[in-house]
């Protein structure tokens, strides 16, 4: 599909990332229909941002009902909107690669562009997707391939259980260790560099971590998501469920969009972290981007 460079966001365009819950509301005409949203977006020179998470979660009920034709109609309506595709799963990888390069070269961090030309490219961490050889593939075609492979069902996304176990282990640490958020970032960075096979001298990983953490505009998505996860981990009264894991999937995207909807618990965590970051970096203002529903967002006259 070489006819979709317009899916890349221009600097003059306003970006709105709706979570699956907001997309489902649209499906039922709440608080407005797809056609009405189309008019709102075009009037605002805005784009609806679609991610791997939002599309998969919106499509997942079809794995239960088996009613793909109904999903196909909805996906076609969504794709007729002014949309853009954001690779949220690759933000940490791209940011850390740039951070390693910038730190090694003694220059400032340059934000990577997480937007891609096609939705199937959001499914991979970097590079082209395996489906790139297929031309003229629409969003519903790409989702249908996953539906046939039974890859829309949450049962097949087993990473949720692994992350819940990680939260459980981290919460079992002594309070002094658990609350050392800045210090713990060093160990978290080591984990992520290894996870993405990003080479960096072990003896300077601590310096790199401190350099990144000192300024939240360096690796902005990764840093914001790290602080939000730490906030959730240290809230011992809050159980971490698979839904929580799914809900925080978009947190890394917050610095890369103008508006985003998320569930109330995640929004509260994000706003808490955003306000704390704003004290030392007044120009961030992430808390103004976060809404709990499309109705909430429209009420703010975005």
C-alpha positions in Angstrom: 0.0 0.0 0.0 2.2 2.8 -1.3 -0.7 5.3 -1.5 -0.9 6.3 2.1 2.0 8.7 2.9 -0.8 11.1 4.0 -1.2 9.0 7.1 1.9 10.7 8.4 1.0 13.6 10.7 2.0 17.1 9.6 3.2 19.6 12.2 0.1 21.7 11.5 -2.3 18.9 12.4 -3.9 18.1 15.7 -3.8 14.5 16.9 -6.4 12.7 18.9 -5.8 9.2 20.3 -9.0 7.5 21.3 -8.8 4.3 23.3 -10.9 1.2 22.4 -13.6 2.2 24.9 -14.1 5.6 23.1 -14.1 3.8 19.7 -16.8 1.5 21.0 -18.8 4.5 22.2 -18.6 5.9 18.6 -19.8 2.5 17.3 -23.0 3.1 19.2 -23.3 6.8 18.3 -22.2 8.0 21.8 -21.7 10.9 22.1 -21.7 11.3 18.3 -21.5 9.1 15.2 -18.6 8.3 13.0 -20.0 10.8 10.4 -20.3 13.5 13.0 -16.8 12.9 14.3 -15.5 13.1 10.7 -16.9 16.7 10.5 -15.4 17.6 13.9 -11.9 16.3 13.0 -11.9 18.0 9.6 -13.1 21.3 11.0 -10.3 21.2 13.6 -7.6 20.0 11.0 -7.3 17.0 13.3 -6.5 13.3 12.9 -7.8 10.3 14.7 -4.7 8.3 15.8 -5.0 4.6 15.5 -2.6 2.2 17.3 -2.1 -1.5 17.5 -3.7 -1.5 21.0 -6.8 0.6 20.1 -7.6 -1.4 16.9 -7.0 -4.8 18.5 -9.1 -4.1 21.6 -11.9 -2.6 19.5 -11.9 -5.6 17.2 -11.5 -8.3 20.0 -15.3 -8.8 20.6 -15.5 -10.2 17.0 -13.3 -13.1 18.2 -16.1 -14.0 20.6 -19.2 -13.2 18.5 -17.7 -14.4 15.2 -19.5 -11.5 13.5 -16.7 -10.1 11.4 -19.0 -8.4 8.8 -20.3 -6.0 11.5 -16.7 -5.3 12.6 -15.7 -4.8 8.9 -18.3 -2.1 8.4 -17.1 -0.3 11.5 -13.5 -0.5 10.6 -14.3 0.9 7.1 -16.1 3.8 8.7 -13.1 4.5 10.9 -10.7 4.4 8.0 -12.8 6.9 6.1 -12.0 9.4 8.9 -8.8 11.5 8.7 -6.6 9.0 10.5 -3.0 8.5 11.3 -1.2 5.4 12.6 1.1 5.5 15.7 3.5 2.7 16.6 3.1 2.8 20.4 4.9 -0.5 20.8 8.1 0.9 19.3 8.4 4.2 21.2 10.7 2.9 23.9 12.9 1.1 21.4 13.2 4.2 19.2 13.7 6.6 22.1 16.4 4.5 23.8 18.3 4.0 20.5 18.3 7.8 20.0 19.3 8.4 23.6 22.3 6.0 23.4 23.4 7.7 20.2 23.0 11.3 21.6 24.7 10.4 24.9 27.6 8.8 23.1 28.0 11.7 20.7 27.7 14.4 23.4 24.6 16.0 21.8 21.0 16.6 22.8 18.2 14.1 22.4 16.1 14.3 19.2 12.6 13.0 19.5 11.9 10.1 17.1 8.8 10.1 14.9 6.4 7.2 16.1 4.0 7.7 13.2 3.9 5.1 10.4 2.2 4.8 7.0 0.0 1.7 7.6 -1.7 0.1 10.5 0.1 -3.2 10.2 3.3 -1.3 10.9 2.0 -0.6 14.4 2.1 -4.3 15.1 5.9 -4.5 14.8 8.4 -2.7 17.0 10.4 -1.2 14.1 10.8 -1.5 10.4 8.3 -2.7 7.8 5.6 -5.2 8.7 5.5 -8.7 7.1 2.3 -7.6 5.3 4.1 -4.7 3.6 4.3 -6.8 0.3 0.5 -6.7 0.2 -0.6 -3.6 -1.7 -4.0 -1.9 -1.4 -4.8 -3.6 1.9 -7.4 -1.8 3.9 -7.7 -1.7 7.7 -10.4 -4.3 7.7 -8.3 -6.6 5.4 -5.4 -6.5 7.8 -7.6 -7.1 10.9 -9.3 -10.0 9.1 -6.0 -11.7 8.7 -5.5 -11.6 12.4 -9.1 -12.7 13.0 -8.6 -15.8 10.8 -5.4 -16.6 12.8 -7.4 -16.2 16.1 -5.0 -13.4 17.1 -7.7 -10.9 18.2 -8.6 -12.8 21.3 -6.9 -11.5 24.6 -6.3 -15.2 25.4 -3.5 -15.2 22.9 -1.8 -12.1 24.4 -0.1 -13.9 27.3 2.3 -11.0 28.1 -0.4 -9.6 30.5 0.2 -12.4 33.0 4.0 -11.8 32.8 3.7 -8.1 33.5 1.3 -8.8 36.4 3.9 -11.1 37.9 6.5 -8.4 37.6 4.3 -5.9 39.4 3.7 -8.5 42.2 7.5 -9.1 42.6 8.3 -5.3 42.6 5.6 -4.7 45.2 7.2 -7.2 47.4 10.4 -5.1 47.6 11.1 -3.2 50.8 9.4 0.3 50.8 12.8 2.1 50.8 13.9 0.2 47.7 10.5 0.3 46.0 10.1 4.1 46.3 13.6 4.9 45.0 12.1 5.7 41.6 15.1 7.6 40.2 17.6 5.1 41.5 15.5 2.2 40.2 15.5 3.7 36.7 19.1 2.5 36.3 18.1 -1.1 36.6 15.0 -0.6 34.5 17.2 0.9 31.8 19.5 -2.1 31.8 16.5 -4.4 31.4 15.1 -2.4 28.5 18.5 -2.1 26.7 18.8 -5.9 26.9 15.2 -6.4 25.8 15.7 -4.4 22.6 19.2 -5.6 22.0 20.6 -2.0 22.2 24.3 -2.1 22.8 25.9 0.3 25.3 29.0 -0.1 27.6 27.9 -1.5 30.9 30.2 0.8 32.9 28.3 3.9 31.7 24.7 2.6 31.8 24.3 4.4 35.2 25.4 7.7 33.7 23.2 7.2 30.7 20.2 6.5 33.0 20.9 9.6 35.1 21.3 11.7 31.9 17.9 10.5 30.6 16.1 10.9 33.9 17.4 14.4 34.5 15.3 15.8 31.7 11.8 14.3 31.0 12.0 15.6 27.4 14.7 12.9 26.8 12.9 9.7 26.0 9.7 11.5 26.9 7.4 8.5 26.3 9.5 6.0 28.1 10.2 8.3 31.0 6.5 9.2 31.4 5.4 5.6 31.2 8.1 4.5 33.7 6.9 7.1 36.3 3.3 6.0 35.8 4.2 2.4 36.3 6.1 3.3 39.4 3.1 5.2 40.7 0.9 2.2 40.1 3.4 -0.2 41.6 3.7 1.9 44.8 -0.1 2.1 45.2 -0.4 -1.1 47.2 -4.2 -0.8 47.6 -4.8 -1.0 43.9 -4.9 -4.5 42.4 -3.2 -4.8 39.0 -5.4 -6.7 36.5 -5.0 -7.6 32.9 -7.2 -4.6 32.1 -4.7 -2.3 33.9 -1.9 -3.7 31.7 -3.9 -3.0 28.6 -5.0 0.5 29.9 -1.4 1.7 30.3 -0.4 0.6 26.8 -0.9 4.1 25.5 0.9 6.0 28.2 4.1 6.2 26.2 2.1 7.9 23.4 1.0 10.8 25.6 4.0 13.1 24.6 3.3 12.4 20.9 -0.4 13.4 20.7 -2.4 16.5 21.6 -5.4 14.7 23.2 -5.8 11.1 24.5 -8.7 9.2 26.2 -8.0 6.5 28.8 -9.9 4.9 31.7 -10.3 6.9 34.9 -7.7 5.0 37.0 -5.0 5.4 34.4 -6.0 9.0 33.8 -5.6 9.7 37.5 -2.2 8.1 37.6 -1.1 10.0 34.5 -2.3 13.3 35.8 -0.6 12.8 39.1 2.7 12.1 37.4 2.2 15.0 34.9 1.6 17.5 37.7 4.8 16.3 39.4 6.8 16.6 36.3 5.4 20.1 35.6 6.8 21.4 38.9 10.3 21.1 37.5 9.5 21.4 33.8 6.5 23.9 33.5 6.3 23.6 29.7 5.3 19.9 29.6 1.6 20.3 30.4 0.7 16.6 29.8 -2.2 16.8 32.2 -4.1 19.0 29.7 -4.0 16.2 27.1 -5.7 13.5 29.2 -9.4 12.8 29.1 -11.5 10.0 30.4 -14.0 9.8 27.5 -14.7 11.3 24.1 -17.6 13.2 25.7 -15.1 14.6 28.2 -12.8 15.6 25.4 -15.5 17.3 23.3 -16.7 19.2 26.3 -13.3 20.7 26.5 -13.7 22.1 22.9 -10.4 20.5 21.8 
